[in-house]
Amino acid sequence: MKFYLLLFAILACQLAHAQNIFKAVVKDDKTKLPLPGATAIITSLDLGGTADTSGRITITNIPDGKYEVKFSFVGYFGQDKTIILPLKNPDEIMDIYLEPQSGELAEVTIQTTRTNQNLRDIPTRIEALPQEELDEKGTMRPGDIKMLLGETTGIQVQQTSAVSGTANFRFQGLDSRYTQLLQDGMPLYQGFSGGLSLMQVSPLNLKQVEFIKGSASTLYGGGAISGLVNLISKTPGIKPELTFLLNGNSAKGVDGSAYYSQKWQHIGTTIFTSYNDNGAYSPGNTTFTAIPQTNRFSVNPKVFLYLDDKNTGWFGVNATYENRFGGDNQVVGGHADSIHQYFERNKTYRFSTQLSFTHKVDSSSQLNFKNTVGYFNRQLDEPTYDFHAEQWSSYTEANYVYKGKAAAWVAGADLWTDHLTPNYPFTQLGYGINTLGGFVQNTYKATRWLSVESGLRLDYNTPAPNNEHNGLFLLPRINVLFKLDEHLSSRVGGGMGYKMPTIFNDQSEQQGYEYLQPLSITHTNAEKSTGVNGDINYRNVLGDAVVNINQLFFYTRVDQPLLLVDNAFVSSPGYLNTKGTETNIKIFMDELGIYLGYTYTDTKQHLNGIISPQTLTPKNKVSADVTYEIEDSFRAGIEGFYTGSQLLSDGTAGRSYYTFGLLIQKMWKHFDLFINGENLTDQRQSRWGSIYTGTVTNPVFKDIYAPLDGVVINVGIKIKVF
């Protein structure tokens, strides 16, 4: 008996001796500050740890031997260290310094999927523009996000008015009504208020923009058929910030904006305000305004509450007033006569509130609540009619998020309301739609190389559309991530969606509302969609260059599309489908960044047995961007874009064209100076022929498929007080 006890004691001592503890502190290579949340993994043993608030990581129960430890953190280059255990000094704490990444290749945390995961670990294909990229775009066009979206592969900005400059954006060849525009995960811009949304959002107030191309219905409703854009607003940081931006351009435009943020112990705030003024502008002395006379004022204050370690929230208000006056230059200039009479005036007022609250149940789960209520008032005046309508909309959601070691869950319910009330004589165009939805999403990491994200949503709509008498829609979705090795990965996925019929889309914006017939939801069909996509992503460090290559393939089909025929919307028998590819190549070499993008889009209508191409959809688009940047000191870039020929609604083809731009920016501690030139080759549709038929008094405008404003040079200054 004594022999067995002695043997057991010897084995226990040996086992204890063979189990080691490894300790490290992970810090920023530049600031030397700790990086809470950084990870360390011993791949061969499937052991790891996460840094605490002091940046310290502890990994226990490690057998004797030689191992490779991989250190990583979002936004930083990873680092590998080889250790031999047991250590000579068991109490040794290793210092690890990670180098921060910069540019578009920097890793980011994604908010759109609700689980706040690293972009590289999410099975759903998501693209993100980080703060640095937004700062660059903000100096190029500080008044709106039209350029920011238009330069992204797979996204086309479509101008909907020849004289007012209004525009919508399309994903992968589909109409803008199939895409959702969100701010902080809430739909502030939908239906009637969507037509001017691109022109009323400033990049200065944003810290990140996230894109999902393809179905995103599980969390955000059936309307996200071709994708969504989520605009993530800035939040108070450790240091206070006060920034002013002043800009003037050669197209008679002036922009001024200010951003302030500060965080105290239990409260914080951000305040953004902007004023944009533009005189009527027409290059080449054309008859009609290429850029309308515009006055816009916006203010967006927010209050953040940090009640304790478990309860946080914020409340914000967004208010915008705009007067947009375009048309015949003589009319806009106050010199109308019997011939020169045509104009378009848009007076809009937008007011919305946003509320978000989070309660952490424990270290792995939390409850979230958010709500937005929006009011939009728009008066569209033309010589023969005055369309004035008010829209009230709201969105309320409650969800539960659980993040385990291998699986993450998101489950919740939401309520959407959308009510439009036009004034006489257009009262028949009014409508009201209420949608109650429930959803559940699971992200499961099966192995180190395989993750699956699946979701299911059930929506109930009132009133119910014609082909869904009970108003119920069941929407499944699945995405799979394959990490083939540390450099190569692939995502494959798909899902279903639907779109409730309304009168607001690109066609009604282009044609106007004067002769538009009322739409009965109970006598039209909901548009249903099925979409799939897959990509291959390669990322590596080759010598001094960081290389990222992404190749995407996509296909979406929409059944019974809603079409405008003889001023009435009808559910057309048949379907439309879009398919194509996107290629993105990004290379960073020290201070030099190179970007190449190509989009091939083939969108067709299959209606009544007839197959025809979709109008205003170029098959080929190419973009290129070369940037040289010395961090916090100097930036210079040149970009070029090619847009291929596209079919127009009159049966003709618009010509292909090239545009080029140039940016130079010098940065100091407290201010930046910048000069930017757009469309330096002066590619203008009005140079290639008339943009209207009929008379100057009563013009009928053709499709706008190319720029109208020509060369625009802007010069500005950004003042960073602190």
N, C-alpha and C positions, 0 to 999 in steps of 0.2 A: 504493500500500500504506500509506504514511504517512497518507494522507487517511482511509482506513477505520479505522485504529487511533485516529486523533484523534476521528473520529465516534463510535466505540464508547466511548471514554473519556468523551466529553461525555454520551452517553445513560446510561452507567452512573452518572455523577455526578448527572444529573437524576433517575434512578430512585431513587438512594439518598436524594436530597433529598426525594423525594415520599413516602418511607416514614418514619412517625413512631412514636415510643414514648410511650404514655400511662401514667402512674403515679398510683396513689392509695392511701391508707390508710383502711380502713373501721373505724369505732369505734362503740361504744355511746354513744348520746346522753346517757345519764345517768351512767354510770360512767367514760366516756372510755377504757375498756379496748378493745383491738383485738378484732376479730371474725374469728378464723380460719375459713375455709370460706365466707365471704361471696363473692358473685359479682358481676361486672360484665360486661354484654353490650352490644355495639353491634349492634343488631338489623339495621340496613340492610346491614351488612358480614358478618354471621354470625361476628363475632369476639368473644372474651371471655376472661376469666381468673378464677382462684379465689385468694382471699387465703391467704397463708401464715400461719405461727404468729404473725407480728407484725402481721397484718391488711393486709399490703401486696399490691396487685394490679398486675401489669404486663401491658399489652397491646401487642404489637409489630406491625410491618408495616401501619400505618394510613396510607392515602393522605391527602394534603392535602384539607381540606374541613370542613364543619360537620356534626356528628354528635350524636345523643342517646345517652347512656350510661345504662343501667338498672342500678342497684345493688339487691341483694336479699340477705336472709339469713333463715333459718328463725326464726320468732318475732318478726320485726321488720317494720315498715312499709317498703316499698320507696321508693326515691328516684330521680328522673331528673335528670341533669345534661347541659347542652348545652355542647359544647366546639368550639372552632375551631382547626384544625391547619393550619400548624405553630404551636406555642405560642410566645409571646414569649420565655419562658425554657424551653428544652428540658429542663432538669433539674428543673422544677417538679413537686412531689408534692402532689396535691390531697387535702385532708382531707374525708372523708365521714362524717357522723354519722347513724346510723339510729336511729329511735325504736322502743323495744321495744313489742310488742303485749301486750295483756292480755285475760283473759277467754277465752271459748270460741272467739273468732275468731282467736286467736293461731295462727300456723302451727306445726306440730309435725312431728318426724321419726318415721316409722312403723317399728316393729320387726317387726311380724307377718309382713310379706312378705319378711323376711330381708335385704333390700337397703338398709335404713336410708335410704329416700328421703323427700323432702318429701311431705306428704300431698297437695298439689295436683298432683304429678307422677305419681301412681300410678294406673294404669288400673282396678285393683280398687277398688270403692267401700268406703271405710273411714271409720268415725267414731271420733273420739278425744276423751276427756275429759282435759284437761291437769291439771297439779298444782294450779292455782288452783281449778278446779272441784271437785277431790277434797277440798281443804281445806275448802271450804264444806260439802260433803256429809258430811265427817267430823265436823263439829260438830253436824250435824242428827241423825245416827245413827252414833255412833262405834263401836258394837259389831259391825256387820256391813255388808254391801253390798246388803242387800235394797232399801233406798230408792234407792240409786244406780242400780240396774238398772231398778227399777220406774218411774222417772220418764223413761225414755228411750223415744222413739216406736218402735213396732214390737216392744217387749218387754213381756211381761206376767208379773208375779210371781204364781204360783199357789200358794196355801197348800194343803198336802197333809194336814194334820192339824188338826182343829178345836180340839184341846186342847194340842198340843205345839208349835204355831207353826212346824213344819217347812214348807219351801217350795222350789219349783223355779222356773225361769224358762223362758218360751217365747218363741221368735222367730216373729213373723208368723203366729200362730195354730197352730203345730205343737207337738206334745208336746216336753217338755224332753229326751227321749232323742235328739232330732235335732239337738241343739246341744252344742257342746263348750265347756267351761270350762277355760282354760289359765292357768298362772302362769309368766311368763317363757318362754312358748312351749312349756311342758311340761304334759302332762295329769295334774295332781295329783288331780283330782276327777272320777271316772268310775264308772259302774256303781253298786255298793252304796254307795260313799262319797259319791255325788253328792247324796243327799237332804238332807243337812245342810250342804252346802258354802256356801250363801249366808249361813248363820248363823254361820260360823266363819272369815270373812275380814274383817279390819279395814281401812278406808280409810287409816289413818295410815301404813301400811307401803307404800303405793302412790304412784308418781309419775305414772302414766298408765294409762288403761284404753282398749283398742282394740276396736272392734266390726266384724265383717264380717257383713252380713246377706245370706243366700243361700249358695250352695255355695262352700265353701272347701276342697275335698277334696285339691287337688294337694299341698300341704305338710303337711296335718294329718289326712289319712285320710278314709275315706268317711263317717264319722259326722257330719262337719260339713255336714249336709244343709241345715238352715235357717240356719246361721251359727255363729259362735264369739265368745267373749269372751276376750281376752287381758289378764290382769292383770300390769302391768309394775311390778316392785318398785323401790324406791329403791336407788340406788347411792351410794357415797361421793363427795362433791363436794370442791371445792378447800378449802372451809372445813369444820371439824368441826361436827356438829349434835347437840344433846341436847335432846329435847322430851318433856314429860310432858303427858298429857291426863287430866283427872278430870271425871267427868260423873255427875249424878244425875237421875232423872226421876220424874214423878208416878205411874208405873206400877210403883213399887217396884224400880227398876233402878239399879245403880251400875256404872260402867265406869271402869277405870283402865288406861292403857297408857303405854309408854315407848319412845322410839326414839333410838338413838345411832348415829352414823356418823363415821368419820374415815379419812383417806387419808394415808399416808406415801409415801416414794419408791417402794418396791417391794411394799408391802402395804397393805391397807385392810380395813375391817370395817364391817358394819352389824349391829345387834342390836335386834330388836323383841320386845317382850313385852307381854302384856295379860292382864287379869283382868276377867271379867264376872260379875256376880251379880244375879239378879233373883228377887224373891219372887213367889209365885203371885198373879196379879192378875186380877180379874173385875169390870169396870165394871157398875154397875147391879145388883149383888148376884146375878148369874146363877149357875147351879148349877155350871157347868164353867169351868175356867181359860181365859181369853182369852190370857194370857201364862203359860207354865209356870214353875215354880220351876226356876231354872237356875244352875249354877255351871260356869264354863269358865275354863281357863287355857291360854295359848298362849305359845310361845317360838320365835323364828326367828332364829338367829345365822348370819352368813355371813362368809367370809373371801375377800378378793379379792387376787389376785396380779398384779403388773405386772412380769414378769420382765425384759423389755426392750421395745424398740420393736415387736417382732414377735410376742411371746408374752404373752398375758394369759388369765386364767381366774378362776373363783370356785367355792367349794364351800359349800353351805348345808344346814341341818337344819331341819325343820319339825315341831314336836310340839304336839299339842293334846289336852287331856282335857276332857270335858264330861259333866255329869250333868244331864239334862233331865227333869223330873218334872211331868206335867200330868194333868188329869182332873177328877174330882169334887173340889170344894174341901174337903169334909170329909175325904176320903181323903188328899189332899195335906197337909192340916193335921194329920194323925195322929189323926183321929176317925172312922175307918171303922166302919160298923155293918152290920146285915143288909140295909139298903136302899142305903146309899151305899158302893159297892164299886168303881166303875169308875176305872181309872187307865191312863196310858201313861208308861212310864219308858224313856228312851233313855240308856244309858251308852255313850259312845264314846271310843275312843282312836285318834288318828291320828299316825303317824310316817312321815316321808319324808326322803330325802336328794336333793339336786340338785347336779349337777356340770356346769360349762360351761367349755370351753377353746377359744381362738381362736389360730390361727397365721397371721400375715400373710405370704403368699408374696411379694408385691410390692405396689406402690402400688394395684393394681387388683384383686387377688384374695386370697382367704383360705380357710383350711380351718377348719371348726367341728365340735366334738364336744360332745354333751350327753347326760346320762343322769339319770333319776330312778327311784328304787325306793321304793314306797310300801306301808305296812302299815296296814290299817284294821280295827278291832275294834269291833263294835257289838252291844249286847245290848238288844233291844226286849222289854219285859215288859208284858203286859196281864193282866187277871184270869184268863183261861182258857189262856194260852199264853206261852211264853218262847222267842223267836226270837233265837238267838245265832250269829253267823257271823264269820269272819275272811276278809279279802280281801288278797291279795298282787298287786301290779301293778308293771309296770316299763315304761319307755320309753327306748330308746337310739337316737340318731341321729348320723350323720356326713354333712356336706354340704360342698360346694365352691361358693363364691360368686365370680363374676367381674363387675366393673362396668367396662364400656367406655364410650366417649363416646356411642355410639348404642344399645348393647345391654348388658343385664345378664343373667347366667345364674345359676340356682341348681339344683344337681343333687345328689342324695344318696340315702341308704337309711335305713330305720328299722325297728325291731323293737318291737312292742307285746306285752305279756303281761298277762293278766287271769285270776286264779284265785280262786274263791270256795269256802270250806269251811264249811258250816253244821254246827252241832252237832245231835245226836240230839234230837228225831225228824224233823228237817228236812234230813237229809243228802242226800235225793234232789234238793234244790234246788241243789246245788253244780254248778259248771261250770268249764271251763278253755278259754280262747281264746288262740291265738297268731296274730299277724298280722305278716308280713314284707312291707315295701313299698319300692318304688323310685320316685323322682319326678324330674322335670326341669321347670323353669319358665324362660321367657324373657320379658324385658321389652324391647321394641324401640321406640325413638323414631324413627319414620319421618321425621317432619317436626316443625316447631315446634308444629303443631296436631294431630298424630296420633301416639298411642302405643298399642301393642298388648301385652297380657300374656297369654301362652298357657301352658298347663301340661298335663302328662300324668302320671298315676300308675297303677302296677300293684301290686295287693295280692294276697297269697296267704295264705289263712286255713286254719288247722287247729283243730278239725274243720271240714269243708266243710258249709255249709248244704244243704238238700234240693235247691234249684233251681240250685245251682252245685256240681256234683259234684267239680270239680277245685279249688274254693275260690278261683278267680281272678276278679278284678274289674279292669276297665280303665276309668279315669275321666279323660275329657278336660275341659278348662275353658278359656274364653277371655274376656277383657275388653278393651274398647276405650275409650280416652279421646280425646274430641274437644275441643280448646281452640278454640272458635269465635272468641273474641277475648279480650282481657285480663280481661274481666268475666264472660264466659259460657262454660260448659263443659258437657259431657255425657259420661256413662259408660253403656255398654251391655255386658252380659255374661251368661254362664250356664255351667252345668256339671252334671256328674252325680255322684251319691253313692250310698252303700249303708249299711245298718245291720245288723250281725249281731244275731240274736235273743237277748235275755236276758230275765230275769224282772223287771228293774228299770225301772220307769217311773212316771209320775204315778198310774196306776191302782192298781198294787200298793202304793204308799205310802199311798194313801187307804184302800184296803180292808184292808191288813194282810196278813200272810203265813200266818195260821193255817190256812186252807183252800186255799192256793195249790197247784196241781198242778205237778209238775216239767215243765220244758220241754226237749225234745230238739232240739238244734241240727240234727242230721242228719235230723229229720223236720219241720222248719219251714223256711220260705223266708226268705232275706235280703230286707229291704225295699230297693227300688231307687228312686232319685229322679232327676228332671230339673228344673232350676230356671233361670229367666231373670229379669233385672231391668234396669232402665234409669232414669237420673235426669237431671235438668237442674239445673244449679247456677249461680246468679247472685250475684256478689260485687262490691261497688262502694263507693266513698266518695261519699256524697251530702251535700254541705255539711259539717256537723259529725258526721254519722252514718255509721258503717260498717254496711253492710247485707249480709246473707247469706241467700239464699232457696234452698232445696233441695226439689225435688219428685221423689219416688221412686215407681216402679211395679214390682210384683213378682208372680211366679207360680211356684209349686212344685207338682209332682205326685209322690206317693209311691205306688208300686205294691205290692200285696199287703201292706197294713199289718198289723202284729201287734196283735191285739186280745185283751182279756181277756173270755172268754165262759164263764160258769159255773165260775169259778175256774181256768180253763185258758187259756193263751195259744195262739191259733191264727192261722195266716196266712190272712187273710180274702181271698177272691176279690174283685177290684175294686181300687179306689184311693181315695185322698183327695187333694184339691187345695186350695190356698190361694192367694188372689189379693187384691190391694189396693193401697193407696197410703199413702205417708207424706209429710207436709208439715212442713217445719221453717223457721221464720223467726226470724232473730236480728238484733237491732239494738243497736248500741252508740253512745251519744252522751256523750262525756266520761265522767262517773261513772255514767251510767245505762245499764243493760242490760235489754233486753226480749226475751223468748223466747216463741214461740207454736208449738205442735206439734199435729198432728192425724194420727190413724191410722185408716184404714178397712180392715177385715179381713173377708173372706168365705171361710170355710173349710167345705168340705162333704165328706161321705163318700159314695162311690159304691160300694155293696156289694150284691151279689146283685140288681142292677137297681133298687135303691131309693136315692134321693138324700135325704140328711138333713143338717142343719147340724151342725157340730161343737159339742159341749157346752163350756161354760165358755170361750167365745171371744166377747167383746163385739165387735160390728161397728164401733162408734164409740168412740174415746177422744180426749179433748182435754186439753192441758196448757198452762199459761201461767205465766210467771215474770217478775217485775219486780224488779230488784236495783239498789240505789244503793250505790256503793262508792267510798270515798276510800282509795286504795292505802296499805296498811300503817297505816291509822288507824281506819276505820269501815266497816261493812257492814250493810245492812238489806235484807231481801227478803220478798216475799209471793208465794206460789204457789197455784195452784188446779188441780184435776183433775176431769174429768168422765169417768165410765165408763158406757157405754150398757148397755142390757139384754142379757142373755145366756141362752142355753138351758141348762137344768140336766138332769142325767141322769134325773130323775123325770118329765120332759116339761113341767115348768112353766118359767116365765121369771123369772129374778132381776131385781129392780128396778134401774133406773139410779140413780146417786148422784153427789154432788159432795163433794169434800174440799178443805180449804184449810189452808195452813200459813204460819207467820211466823217469821222469823229476825232477830235483832238481835245484832251482834257488834262489840265495841270492842277495837281492837288497840293495844298499846304495844310497845316494843322487846323486852321480855322476857316478856310474857304477854298473853293474850287472854281476854276474858270474853264469854260468849255465852249467849243464852236462845233457845230454839226451841219452837214449838208445832206439833204435828201434829194433823190432823183436827179443827180447831177447831169445826166444825159437828156433831161427834159423830155421824158417820154410822156406824152399826153394824148388822150383819145381825141380831144378837140383839135389836135394838129392833123389828124388823119382823116377828118371829115366832120360833118355836122353831127351833133349829138341829139338832134331832134328832127321831127318831121312836122308838117303843118306850118303855121305862121308864128311869128314872134308873139302875137297877141294870144294865141291859143296853141302853145306847143305840145307835142306828144313826144316825150323823151324816149330815146332808145335805151337799151340795156347798157349800164355802165360797167365795163369790164377792165378798164385801165385807169391810171391816175388822171385827174383833171387839174390838179394844182401845180404841176410842173416842178421846177427847181425851187426848193425852199431852204434857206440858210437861217439857222437860229444860233444866237449867242446868249450865254447866260452865266450866272454866278450862283454858287451854292455856299451859303454862309453857315458854318457850324460853330455856334456860340459855345456849346459844351456838349 
